[in-house]
Amino acid sequence: MAERHQFAIRDEFIRLDQFLKFCGLAETGGHAKEIVAEGACFVNGELCMMRGKKLRPGDVVTVDDLILEVTAQ
């Protein structure tokens, strides 16, 4: 069963690699890059290989069994 979490951002958007660090999934930018390069990230149900993808409130990132929703603060 997938875990669902919400993470509030202050700005208009956050880049995918920054979001992975913000959520605690990646320890460093390099680790975030590896996660994306491995094809483990889905944004709104579509495979995303762009670590600089801009995420806005309402977007949903899925990594393995984790569902991470971007919300506005």
C-alpha positions as CSV (number, residue, x, y, z in Angstrom):
1,M,0.0,0.0,0.0
2,A,1.3,3.4,-1.0
3,E,2.1,6.1,1.6
4,R,0.7,9.5,0.8
5,H,2.4,12.7,2.1
6,Q,1.9,16.4,1.4
7,F,4.7,19.0,1.3
8,A,4.0,22.7,1.2
9,I,6.2,25.0,-0.8
10,R,6.5,28.7,-0.4
11,D,7.5,29.7,-3.9
12,E,5.5,29.4,-7.2
13,F,7.4,26.2,-8.1
14,I,10.2,23.8,-6.9
15,R,12.5,21.8,-9.1
16,L,12.1,18.0,-8.9
17,D,15.7,17.4,-7.6
18,Q,15.1,20.1,-4.9
19,F,11.8,18.6,-4.0
20,L,13.4,15.1,-3.5
21,K,15.8,16.6,-1.1
22,F,13.1,18.7,0.6
23,C,11.0,15.6,1.2
24,G,14.0,13.7,2.6
25,L,14.2,11.1,-0.2
26,A,17.6,12.3,-1.4
27,E,20.4,13.3,0.8
28,T,22.3,15.3,-1.8
29,G,21.7,16.8,-5.2
30,G,23.8,14.0,-6.7
31,H,21.6,11.4,-5.0
32,A,18.5,13.2,-6.3
33,K,20.0,13.1,-9.8
34,E,20.5,9.4,-9.5
35,I,16.9,8.7,-8.4
36,V,15.6,10.6,-11.5
37,A,18.2,9.0,-13.9
38,E,17.1,5.6,-12.7
39,G,13.6,6.2,-13.9
40,A,12.1,6.0,-10.4
41,C,10.2,9.3,-10.5
42,F,6.7,9.8,-11.9
43,V,5.1,13.2,-12.0
44,N,1.3,13.3,-12.4
45,G,1.4,9.6,-13.5
46,E,4.1,10.1,-16.2
47,L,7.7,9.0,-16.1
48,C,9.9,12.0,-15.6
49,M,13.6,12.0,-16.4
50,M,14.1,15.7,-16.1
51,R,15.6,16.6,-12.7
52,G,14.9,20.3,-13.3
53,K,11.2,19.7,-13.9
54,K,9.2,22.5,-12.3
55,L,6.7,21.3,-9.8
56,R,3.8,23.5,-8.8
57,P,1.1,23.1,-6.1
58,G,-1.3,20.3,-7.2
59,D,1.5,18.2,-8.8
60,V,1.9,14.6,-7.5
61,V,5.3,12.9,-7.5
62,T,5.4,9.1,-7.1
63,V,8.7,7.3,-6.1
64,D,8.4,3.6,-5.4
65,D,5.5,3.3,-2.9
66,L,5.5,6.9,-1.9
67,I,3.0,9.5,-3.2
68,L,4.2,13.0,-2.6
69,E,1.8,15.9,-3.2
70,V,3.0,19.4,-3.7
71,T,0.8,22.0,-1.9
72,A,1.0,25.7,-1.4
73,Q,2.0,27.1,1.9
